[in-house]
């Protein structure tokens, strides 16, 4: 059967319009389907509906497509202020919406069950009581050039295995909780999207098997993080920008959670650019992490790991890289420049930092530091022109190992060990520092130098005092200065 209606009103019925069975078709133009008890417009059991410039208001559900083969095509329609859902697709039904509006519903759009498919182009699903768009139990949503803003909870949410959302050039802004959320094994892909001003997260992914991929997206000004992964969720981002988020640009939390970054930027965030906490993992390649209020990149807590390749962590408010409370950081070919306190630091028992072929310079206090039993290993690194010291090991149990590194032109010391710390340097150069190439202070502090060059420093090549131990073998010192002597005391 086929029917056509134009400029008609279907009000206060059980159903406004229904079409059922394969081959059945209804075309609507400029019709109003309002205040119906169940739905305004419905296709089921293979029926087909086309609607142009129609309005569905104050129904329980504005539009329904249910069952395999059922299809709804909407162009320039409005499905607003419905009690539950603006557009609901379930059990194999499908819908295509072009330049449509779904506002002030409980949910703007829902795709429910395997085979349910919604395609959106230039649509607006904003100002809904819960979510702009929802995909669950295997539903699929594809959206291009859409607006999903100012919903009270989520711009888009996906739940359960095989549920998918694919976004291109969409805006998800100013939502009450999160712009985009993937949970319980679902998948979301976003390309060239904007996620800003959401109250908690730009992107949140949680649960084993949940995956979000981002390409060319901007995640800014969100209330907590730009990207947050927890409870084994996985996020992959390339060419994305995470800026001015209140707490952090990126956070990976909990064992099994992973965030992978490729050629991204995390800058001007409130506390941290990128962090792994409580066992999370971050892998970053070719990324820029600058001008964050405190830490550029950090690993907190045992099991948390951050792995960096050819990244730039510069001009952050406190440190460029921090491993703390048992966190681990590994950096290869990175630049750590101009941070306001320390370039790289490992602090606390079992915290570890490994640097290879990194450039650490012009940090306002120290280039590389280990304290509170933290450990640092640096191989083939350049550590130069830091305001106070190139490398510092402080506190009993803290340890630094340097191999083939250059510690030069630092404000006072190339290598400084104090308060029980320990350092070992092999085949290193510690030259042209303003005061001393390598020095140790205090009982239990120990420095071991093997085949190092400590010549041409401003005052001393190598020094030890106050009960410290300095072991030198095969070291080129130039003119060896006298042992450092405290005023009125004796050198050690």
C-alpha positions in Angstrom: 0.0 0.0 0.0 1.1 3.6 -0.6 -0.1 6.9 0.8 0.8 10.6 0.4 -0.1 13.5 2.8 0.7 17.2 2.6 -0.1 20.0 5.1 -1.9 17.6 7.4 -2.2 17.3 11.1 -2.3 14.0 13.1 -2.8 14.8 16.7 -3.7 13.1 20.0 -4.0 9.6 18.6 -2.4 6.4 19.8 -0.1 6.7 16.8 0.1 9.6 14.4 1.2 7.7 11.3 2.1 4.0 10.9 3.4 2.0 7.9 4.0 -1.7 8.2 5.1 -4.6 5.9 7.5 -4.7 3.0 6.4 -2.6 0.1 4.2 -0.3 2.1 5.1 3.4 1.7 4.0 6.8 3.1 5.3 10.2 1.9 4.7 13.2 4.1 5.2 16.9 3.3 4.8 19.7 5.8 2.7 17.6 8.2 2.4 18.0 12.0 2.3 14.8 14.1 1.9 16.0 17.7 0.7 14.9 21.1 0.2 11.2 20.1 0.4 8.7 23.0 3.0 6.4 21.5 4.8 7.8 18.5 4.2 10.5 15.9 5.7 8.6 13.0 6.5 4.9 12.8 7.7 2.3 10.3 7.8 -1.4 11.2 8.1 -4.9 9.6 9.7 -3.5 6.4 7.6 -0.4 5.9 9.1 2.8 4.5 8.4 6.5 5.3 9.7 9.7 3.6 9.0 13.0 5.4 9.9 16.5 4.3 9.6 19.5 6.5 7.5 17.7 9.1 7.1 18.3 12.8 6.8 15.7 15.6 6.2 17.4 18.9 5.1 16.1 22.4 4.7 12.5 21.5 6.2 9.7 23.7 8.6 9.1 20.7 8.8 11.4 17.7 9.9 8.8 15.1 10.3 5.0 15.2 11.8 2.6 12.7 11.6 -1.0 14.0 12.4 -4.3 12.4 14.6 -5.4 9.6 13.9 -3.6 6.3 12.0 -0.7 8.0 13.3 2.6 6.8 12.6 6.3 7.6 14.0 9.2 5.5 13.6 12.6 7.1 14.6 15.9 5.5 14.4 19.2 7.3 12.2 17.8 10.0 11.9 18.6 13.7 11.3 16.0 16.3 11.4 18.0 19.5 10.0 18.0 23.1 8.9 14.3 23.0 8.6 12.5 26.3 11.3 10.0 25.7 13.1 9.9 22.3 13.2 12.2 19.3 14.1 9.4 16.8 14.4 5.8 17.9 15.7 3.0 15.7 15.7 -0.6 16.9 15.7 -4.3 16.0 17.2 -3.8 12.5 15.4 -0.7 11.5 17.1 2.3 9.8 16.8 6.0 9.4 18.5 8.7 7.4 18.1 12.3 8.6 19.2 15.4 6.6 19.1 18.9 8.2 16.9 17.7 11.0 16.5 18.9 14.6 16.0 16.7 17.7 15.9 18.9 20.7 14.5 19.0 24.2 13.7 15.2 24.3 14.9 12.9 26.9 17.2 11.4 24.2 17.7 13.0 20.8 18.4 9.9 18.8 18.7 6.2 19.9 20.0 3.3 17.8 19.2 0.1 19.8 20.0 -3.6 19.0 22.1 -5.2 16.2 21.2 -4.0 12.8 19.7 -0.7 13.9 21.3 2.1 11.8 21.0 5.9 11.9 22.7 8.2 9.4 22.7 11.9 10.2 23.8 14.8 8.0 23.9 18.4 9.1 21.5 17.6 12.0 21.2 19.2 15.4 20.7 16.9 18.5 21.1 19.5 21.3 19.5 20.5 24.5 18.2 17.1 25.3 17.6 16.0 28.9 20.1 13.1 28.8 22.0 12.4 25.6 22.0 13.9 22.1 22.8 10.5 20.5 22.9 7.0 22.0 24.0 3.7 20.5 23.6 0.5 22.5 23.3 -3.3 22.2 24.8 -3.3 18.7 23.3 -0.1 17.1 25.2 2.0 14.6 25.2 5.8 14.3 26.9 7.7 11.5 27.0 11.5 11.7 28.5 14.2 9.4 28.5 17.9 10.1 26.2 17.6 13.1 25.8 19.6 16.3 25.5 17.7 19.6 25.6 20.5 22.2 24.2 21.5 25.6 22.7 18.1 26.3 22.3 17.7 30.1 24.5 14.6 30.2 26.3 13.4 27.0 26.6 14.6 23.5 27.0 11.0 22.3 27.1 7.8 24.3 27.8 4.2 23.1 27.4 1.1 25.1 28.0 -2.7 24.7 29.9 -4.8 22.2 29.3 -4.1 18.5 27.7 -0.7 19.2 29.4 1.8 16.9 29.4 5.6 16.4 31.2 7.2 13.4 31.5 11.0 13.5 32.9 13.4 10.9 33.2 17.2 11.4 30.8 17.2 14.3 30.6 19.6 17.3 30.1 18.3 20.8 30.2 21.2 23.1 28.9 22.4 26.5 27.3 19.1 27.5 26.5 18.6 31.1 28.9 15.8 31.6 30.9 14.6 28.6 31.0 15.2 24.9 31.6 11.7 23.8 31.6 8.5 25.9 32.3 4.9 25.0 31.6 2.2 27.5 31.1 -1.6 27.9 32.9 -2.7 24.8 31.6 -0.1 22.3 33.5 1.7 19.5 33.5 5.4 18.5 35.4 7.1 15.7 35.7 10.9 15.4 37.4 12.7 12.6 37.9 16.5 12.5 35.5 17.0 15.4 35.3 19.7 18.1 34.8 18.7 21.7 34.9 21.8 24.0 33.4 23.2 27.1 31.9 20.0 28.4 31.5 19.9 32.2 33.7 16.8 32.7 35.4 15.2 29.7 35.8 15.9 26.0 36.1 12.1 25.5 35.7 9.4 28.0 36.3 5.7 27.3 35.8 3.0 30.0 35.4 -0.8 30.1 37.2 -3.7 28.6 37.0 -3.7 24.8 35.8 -0.1 24.6 37.7 1.9 22.0 37.7 5.5 20.8 39.8 6.7 17.8 40.3 10.4 17.2 41.8 12.1 14.1 42.3 15.8 13.7 40.1 16.7 16.7 40.1 19.7 19.0 39.4 18.9 22.7 39.5 22.2 24.7 38.2 23.9 27.7 36.6 20.8 29.2 36.0 20.7 33.0 38.3 17.8 33.8 40.2 16.2 30.9 40.3 16.4 27.2 40.7 12.6 26.9 40.1 10.2 29.8 40.5 6.4 29.7 39.7 4.1 32.7 38.8 0.6 33.6 40.7 -0.9 30.6 39.3 1.5 28.1 41.5 2.4 25.1 41.8 5.7 23.2 43.9 6.3 20.1 44.4 9.9 18.9 46.4 11.4 16.0 46.8 15.0 15.0 44.6 16.1 17.9 44.9 19.2 20.2 44.0 19.0 23.9 44.2 22.6 25.2 43.0 24.6 28.2 41.3 21.7 29.9 40.8 22.4 33.6 42.8 19.5 35.0 44.6 17.6 32.2 44.8 17.2 28.5 45.0 13.4 28.6 44.7 10.9 31.5 44.9 7.1 31.3 43.7 5.5 34.6 43.7 2.0 35.9 45.5 -1.2 34.8 44.6 -2.1 31.2 43.7 1.4 30.2 45.7 2.8 27.3 46.0 6.1 25.5 48.0 6.2 22.3 49.0 9.7 20.9 50.5 10.4 17.5 51.5 13.9 16.5 49.2 15.5 19.1 49.5 18.6 21.2 48.6 18.9 24.9 49.1 22.5 25.9 47.9 25.2 28.3 46.0 22.7 30.4 45.2 23.5 34.1 47.6 21.0 35.8 49.0 18.3 33.5 49.4 17.8 29.9 49.5 14.0 29.7 49.4 11.5 32.6 49.2 7.8 33.4 47.8 7.1 36.9 46.8 4.1 39.0 48.3 1.6 36.5 47.4 3.3 33.2 49.5 3.4 30.1 50.3 6.3 27.7 52.3 5.9 24.5 53.1 9.1 22.6 55.0 9.7 19.4 55.9 13.1 17.9 53.8 15.0 20.4 54.1 18.5 21.8 53.3 19.1 25.5 53.9 22.7 26.4 52.8 25.5 28.8 50.7 23.3 31.1 50.3 24.8 34.6 52.4 22.2 36.4 53.6 19.0 34.7 54.0 18.3 31.0 53.9 14.5 31.1 53.7 12.4 34.3 53.4 8.8 35.5 51.8 8.4 39.0 51.5 5.2 41.1 53.0 1.7 40.7 52.1 0.1 37.3 51.6 3.5 35.5 53.8 3.8 32.5 54.4 6.7 30.0 56.4 5.9 26.8 57.6 8.8 24.7 59.3 8.9 21.3 60.4 12.2 19.7 58.2 14.3 21.9 58.7 17.9 23.1 57.8 18.7 26.7 58.8 22.3 27.2 57.9 25.5 29.1 55.6 23.8 31.6 55.0 25.5 35.0 56.9 23.0 37.1 58.4 19.9 35.3 58.6 18.6 31.8 58.4 14.9 32.9 57.6 13.4 36.3 57.6 9.9 37.6 56.2 9.7 41.1 54.9 7.2 43.6 56.2 4.2 41.6 55.4 5.5 38.1 57.7 4.7 35.1 58.6 7.0 32.2 60.7 6.0 29.1 61.7 8.7 26.6 63.6 8.3 23.4 64.7 11.2 21.2 62.7 13.8 23.2 63.3 17.5 23.9 62.8 18.8 27.5 63.3 22.5 27.4 62.7 25.6 29.5 60.4 24.1 32.2 60.1 26.4 35.2 61.6 24.0 37.8 63.0 20.7 36.6 63.2 19.1 33.2 62.8 15.5 34.3 62.4 14.0 37.8 61.9 10.6 39.4 60.6 10.8 42.9 59.7 8.1 45.5 60.4 4.5 45.8 60.3 2.5 42.6 59.7 5.6 40.4 61.9 5.2 37.3 62.8 7.4 34.4 64.8 6.1 31.4 66.1 8.6 28.8 67.8 7.8 25.5 69.1 10.4 23.1 67.2 13.2 24.8 68.0 16.9 24.9 67.4 18.5 28.3 68.3 22.2 28.4 67.4 25.6 29.8 65.2 24.4 32.6 65.0 27.0 35.3 66.5 24.9 38.1 67.6 21.4 37.2 67.8 19.4 34.0 67.4 15.8 35.4 66.7 14.9 39.0 66.2 11.8 41.2 65.0 12.2 44.8 63.1 10.2 47.5 64.5 6.9 46.2 63.7 7.6 42.6 66.0 6.3 39.9 67.0 7.8 36.5 69.0 6.2 33.7 70.2 8.4 30.8 72.1 7.2 27.7 73.5 9.4 24.9 71.7 12.5 26.3 72.6 16.2 26.1 71.9 18.0 29.4 73.1 21.6 29.0 72.4 25.2 30.0 70.1 24.5 32.9 70.0 27.3 35.4 71.4 25.4 38.5 72.5 21.9 37.7 72.5 19.5 34.8 71.8 16.3 36.9 71.0 16.0 40.7 70.6 12.9 42.9 69.2 13.7 46.3 68.2 11.6 49.3 69.2 8.1 50.4 68.2 5.5 47.8 68.0 7.9 44.9 70.2 6.9 42.0 71.3 8.3 38.7 73.2 6.4 36.0 74.7 8.2 33.0 76.2 6.7 30.0 77.8 8.7 27.2 76.0 11.9 28.2 77.1 15.5 28.0 76.5 17.8 31.0 77.8 21.2 30.0 77.3 24.9 30.4 75.0 24.5 33.4 74.6 27.4 35.9 76.5 25.7 38.7 77.2 22.0 38.5 77.2 19.4 35.8 76.4 16.6 38.3 75.4 17.2 41.9 74.8 14.4 44.5 73.7 15.2 48.0 71.9 14.0 51.2 72.7 10.3 50.6 72.0 10.1 46.8 74.2 8.2 44.4 75.3 8.7 40.8 77.4 6.7 38.3 78.7 8.2 35.1 80.5 6.3 32.3 82.1 7.9 29.3 80.4 11.2 30.0 81.5 14.8 29.5 81.0 17.4 32.3 82.6 20.5 31.0 82.1 24.3 30.9 79.8 24.3 33.9 80.0 27.6 35.8 81.2 26.0 39.1 82.0 22.3 39.2 81.9 19.4 36.8 80.8 16.7 39.3 80.4 17.1 43.1 79.0 15.3 46.1 77.9 16.5 49.5 77.0 14.9 52.8 77.6 11.4 54.3 76.4 8.4 52.3 76.4 10.5 49.1 78.4 8.8 46.4 79.7 9.6 42.9 81.5 7.2 40.6 83.1 8.5 37.4 84.6 6.2 34.8 86.4 7.5 31.7 84.7 10.9 32.0 85.9 14.4 31.0 85.4 17.0 33.8 87.8 19.6 32.5 87.3 23.4 31.8 84.7 24.1 34.5 84.6 27.5 36.2 85.9 26.5 39.6 86.5 22.7 40.1 86.6 19.6 38.0 85.5 17.1 40.7 84.7 17.8 44.4 83.5 16.1 47.5 82.7 17.4 51.0 81.0 16.6 54.3 81.6 12.9 54.3 80.7 12.2 50.7 82.4 9.6 48.6 83.8 10.3 45.1 85.4 7.5 43.1 87.3 8.6 40.0 88.8 6.2 37.4 90.3 7.2 34.0 88.9 10.7 34.3 90.3 13.8 32.5 90.2 16.6 34.9 92.6 19.2 33.4 94.1 21.1 36.3 92.7 19.3 39.4 91.4 21.8 41.9 91.9 21.4 45.7 89.1 19.6 47.6 86.2 21.8 48.4 86.5 23.2 51.9 83.7 24.6 53.9 84.5 27.8 55.8 86.7 26.9 58.8 86.5 23.2 58.0 88.4 20.5 56.3 87.9 19.1 52.8 86.8 15.5 52.4 
